[in-house]
Amino acid sequence: MCRCLRARELTGGDWMSDVMHRFGRPLDGELLLDESSRQEFSQDAGRYRTKVPRGVLRPGSVEDIQEIVRFCAQYGIPVAARGLANTTDGQGLVDGVLIDMRSMNTIHEIGEDRAVVDAGVDWLQLTNAAHARGLAPPALTGFLGLSLGGTLSFGGVPPAIQSGAQVDSVIELEVVTGTGELRRCSEQHDRELFEAVLAGLGQYGIITKATVRLGPAPAKVRGHELTYPDITDFFKDFRTLLTRAEISEIYGDWWRPGEHGEVQHLSAFTFHSAATPPDDQHVLRGLTPAETVVSQSDFLPHVTRIDVAVEQLREVLDWDHLAKPWLTLWLPEASVEQYVTEVVQNLTPRDVGNGGFVLLYAHRRSQLTRPSLRLPQDDSEWVYLFTLMTAGPASTEFGDEMLARNRRLYDRARALGGTRYPIESVAFTQDDWADHYGDRWPQLQALKQEADPAGILTPGPKMF
Ligand SMILES: Cc1cc2nc3c(=O)[nH]c(=O)nc-3n(C[C@H](O)[C@H](O)[C@H](O)COP(=O)(O)OP(=O)(O)OC[C@H]3O[C@@H](n4cnc5c(N)ncnc54)[C@H](O)[C@@H]3O)c2cc1C
């Protein structure tokens, strides 16, 4: 659908003056056309794909975004928003105009139960600001250095098991569609656009502002870190903790599997008030870990600890410059144990790498309510998010090798009822997207025609 880029329109100062002339007013922000700015935005966290934008907009207002999008729609120039570029397969890369949303980073309001924030605000910024008022977003991803626009475009899946994903706690969105129109949408108003944009991979509009729910911040967090040499015991205790519903967060992880054996770790956290710490023996009753470590933390250090760890990886391993061809899959209850066991036991050191991780989250299906977040189609109460966070040399060869591996692992998961959480790296055709969205696909195709008739928005996933 995307009309071809008219590169002539996007070269040097001519383009700039044409844009200015057409807008009839100076931009509130700035449009960068110089080589070094364009190169700076040519890769994402994957580090194996490169696409150099023809221009980078640092918007100073929503009107800047509307006008650039209108201009690009007229000339068929692709546009993509960019938050903090943590996706790994070029989802936000574009050879047209890249909109650097970091310049739209105002927290407009924090009320008793909600916050109104620009899409370029990151979750760390919002969490700190909310915490100062005794509040917290209900669903915080493991790492908070992610923009609201970036996670709301995919899901924002936390280790917390009682909260759903970040997209589930959005009350209202402000969106610039592919025609440059500014629309406010919610469950009550323009619901079709709202549900398409949430976990919509940037295909139907650019999120400029979001109203998100907040709740009282927990005071304290008790941690139980459990180690299992045997994966069957690990799954048994994982399920026991899930179904008891006494804990607040849980995830499984594997440290460098293939290198140090396949020891599985289960981390369970219980949020509590200072006056009512959980009874460790009660939480751990009937579980059979080989080792148990109990920890205690305040809430803020707990939810920001991965940001601290990533900062250390940046310093020690130059982590930002490693290739990260990650794989993230939703798995149904019926096959999660079989699939994870198969994959973990066959991982080699190269599959994970120094600075890589393997993670398993679990969620109650009934709390994941947004239709564009595609989940396994069985009717089990729990669904699992399995992530293989590979790190390796930043080369096209390594990227290609891991893309082939990821496609193989995706196909196996698909055969077992799994779906993709597409923040990561799997080569997908349009037929794959149609399969991914199932009976929702015709509705999304129609909405794409309406909201982005020139097909300019976010070409990275190659969906339309
Ligand atoms: C260390 C680490 C830990 C992570 N942990 C989790 C986790 O626990 N749970 C989880 O769900 N995810 C996790 N992620 C993945 C993360 O949620 C996604 O990669 C998310 O998209 C990143 O946000 P970003 O600001 O970096 O987005 P970007 O990579 O900048 O953008 C992602 C996509 O969204 C589009 N986009 C960006 N902003 C907008 C906007 N305003 N409007 C429309 N489209 C937009 C871009 O064009 C691009 O296609 C993790 C990533 C890292 C690096």
The ligand as an ORCA input file, in Angstrom:
! r2SCAN-3c Opt
* xyz 0 1
  C      15.951     -4.275     28.886
  C      14.560     -4.342     28.304
  C      13.543     -4.885     29.063
  C      12.246     -4.937     28.552
  N      11.271     -5.455     29.345
  C      10.013     -5.511     28.879
  C       8.972     -6.012     29.704
  O       9.176     -6.355     30.873
  N       7.723     -6.073     29.168
  C       7.463     -5.645     27.898
  O       6.306     -5.698     27.471
  N       8.433     -5.170     27.115
  C       9.696     -5.094     27.565
  N      10.670     -4.604     26.742
  C      10.344     -4.260     25.353
  C       9.716     -2.884     25.212
  O       8.448     -2.827     25.842
  C       9.467     -2.524     23.747
  O      10.626     -2.659     22.993
  C       8.938     -1.093     23.630
  O       8.429     -0.870     22.348
  C      10.064     -0.135     23.883
  O       9.655      1.203     23.982
  P      10.559      2.274     23.227
  O      10.221      3.607     23.762
  O      11.989      1.909     23.260
  O       9.946      2.096     21.766
  P      10.645      2.229     20.329
  O      11.526      1.046     20.096
  O      11.228      3.563     20.164
  O       9.361      2.102     19.433
  C       8.731      0.863     19.330
  C       7.730      0.889     18.189
  O       6.653      1.738     18.545
  C       6.536      2.795     17.629
  N       6.286      3.985     18.426
  C       7.098      4.569     19.329
  N       6.488      5.628     19.877
  C       5.267      5.708     19.297
  C       4.175      6.601     19.424
  N       4.224      7.629     20.262
  N       3.079      6.386     18.663
  C       3.011      5.347     17.802
  N       4.034      4.489     17.615
  C       5.136      4.664     18.368
  C       7.870      2.870     16.889
  O       7.722      3.378     15.583
  C       8.269      1.419     16.870
  O       7.636      0.765     15.825
  C      11.971     -4.496     27.237
  C      13.012     -3.953     26.466
  C      14.272     -3.857     27.005
  C      15.363     -3.238     26.165
*
